[in-house]
Amino acid sequence: SVGGLAQVSTNLLDVDQTPPLRAYQAIVEESSRLGVKTERSEMVGLCPERALSASGAKEMRLQDSWEAHLLEPKVRAALGGHRD
């Protein structure tokens, strides 16, 4: 329990098999079946650009900027903006 709320945590190992939005939707569905409302989501770490879109992030009600969790921009920045 975090702040009087239940928290569900999961690790996604294959975002092509289970994209973050699909995992979120499954959690919302199961929570709803149990009579529990889903208020927001949080992403920890980085994910490939292909795994998360602006509309998906909005539907997931991410509590922080979804762009901050994209892997490729971080790699490009670390390489000085070069794309090979």
C-alpha positions, -999 to +999 in steps of 0.1 A: +000+000+000+013+034-010-005+064+005-035+042+013-036+029-022-027-005-036+002-007-060+008-032-087+043-036-100+055-056-130+086-060-152+080-062-190+107-083-206+094-083-242+076-051-251+068-065-286+049-094-269+034-073-241+035-036-248+031-013-217-004-002-227-016-038-230-002-046-195-018-015-181-052-024-197-050-059-183-044-044-148-072-019-152-096-047-163-087-070-134-088-042-109-122-031-121-135-067-119-124-066-082-141-033-077-109-013-075-103+020-095-070+025-112-059+061-107-026+064-125+005+046-136+042+051-133+071+039-154+105+033-139+134+030-163+136+032-201+117+016-229+121+015-267+103+042-286+082+016-305+067+005-271+051+037-260+032+064-279+018+097-267-018+084-269-008+052-251+009+072-224-022+094-220-044+064-217-021+049-191-023+081-171+014+082-165+022+105-137+053+120-153+066+128-189+064+097-210+092+110-233+116+109-204+113+071-204+123+066-241+156+047-247+166+059-281+167+097-273+189+090-243+213+069-265+213+096-292+221+123-267+249+102-252+264+097-287+262+135-293+232+133-315+248+110-341+226+083-358+245+054-374 
